[in-house]
Amino acid sequence: MRQTGYPELASHQEQHNKLMADVEKYKSDLDQGRKPNLVAVLNFVQNWLVQHIQKSDKKYSDHLNAHGLR
């Protein structure tokens, strides 16, 4: 991303940072014996798969393809 000058690099990194913070929160809750709200966890995973992978990563993929990288 940096090498090809991806214009949304900072935003993309921030999305990944938020993902890691959210995962750490779920892990911390489990480590402390708190049961997760399974609906919330499923919504979290679904949102990441749909919003990030299918949209943000797709834009990044398109950017790489436009720069001759795959």
C-alpha positions as CSV (number, residue, x, y, z in Angstrom):
1,M,0.0,0.0,0.0
2,R,2.8,2.4,0.9
3,Q,4.8,1.4,-2.1
4,T,2.1,2.2,-4.5
5,G,0.8,5.3,-2.8
6,Y,-2.5,3.9,-1.8
7,P,-4.5,7.0,-0.9
8,E,-6.5,5.4,1.8
9,L,-3.6,3.8,3.6
10,A,-4.1,5.6,7.0
11,S,-7.8,4.8,7.0
12,H,-7.2,1.1,6.1
13,Q,-4.6,0.8,8.9
14,E,-7.0,2.4,11.3
15,Q,-9.7,-0.1,10.4
16,H,-7.2,-2.9,11.2
17,N,-6.2,-1.3,14.5
18,K,-9.9,-1.1,15.5
19,L,-10.3,-4.7,14.6
20,M,-7.4,-5.7,16.8
21,A,-8.7,-3.6,19.7
22,D,-12.2,-5.1,19.4
23,V,-10.7,-8.7,19.3
24,E,-8.6,-7.9,22.3
25,K,-11.7,-6.7,24.2
26,Y,-13.5,-9.9,23.4
27,K,-10.4,-11.9,24.5
28,S,-10.1,-9.9,27.7
29,D,-13.8,-10.6,28.5
30,L,-13.3,-14.3,27.9
31,D,-10.1,-14.3,30.0
32,Q,-12.0,-12.7,32.9
33,G,-14.8,-15.3,32.7
34,R,-17.4,-13.1,31.0
35,K,-19.5,-14.9,28.5
36,P,-19.7,-13.1,25.1
37,N,-23.0,-12.0,23.6
38,L,-22.9,-14.4,20.7
39,V,-25.2,-12.3,18.6
40,A,-22.8,-9.3,19.0
41,V,-19.8,-11.5,18.2
42,L,-21.5,-12.8,15.0
43,N,-22.6,-9.3,14.0
44,F,-19.0,-8.2,14.6
45,V,-17.6,-10.9,12.4
46,Q,-20.2,-10.5,9.7
47,N,-19.6,-6.7,9.6
48,W,-15.8,-7.3,9.2
49,L,-16.3,-9.8,6.4
50,V,-18.8,-7.7,4.5
51,Q,-17.7,-4.1,5.2
52,H,-14.0,-4.6,5.3
53,I,-13.0,-7.5,3.2
54,Q,-15.6,-7.1,0.5
55,K,-15.4,-3.4,0.3
56,S,-12.1,-1.9,1.8
57,D,-9.9,-4.8,0.7
58,K,-11.6,-4.8,-2.7
59,K,-10.7,-1.2,-3.2
60,Y,-7.1,-2.0,-2.2
61,S,-7.1,-4.9,-4.6
62,D,-8.4,-2.7,-7.4
63,H,-5.6,-0.1,-6.6
64,L,-2.9,-2.8,-6.8
65,N,-4.3,-4.1,-10.1
66,A,-4.2,-0.6,-11.5
67,H,-0.5,-0.5,-10.5
68,G,0.3,-3.8,-12.2
69,L,0.5,-5.8,-8.9
70,R,-1.5,-8.8,-8.0
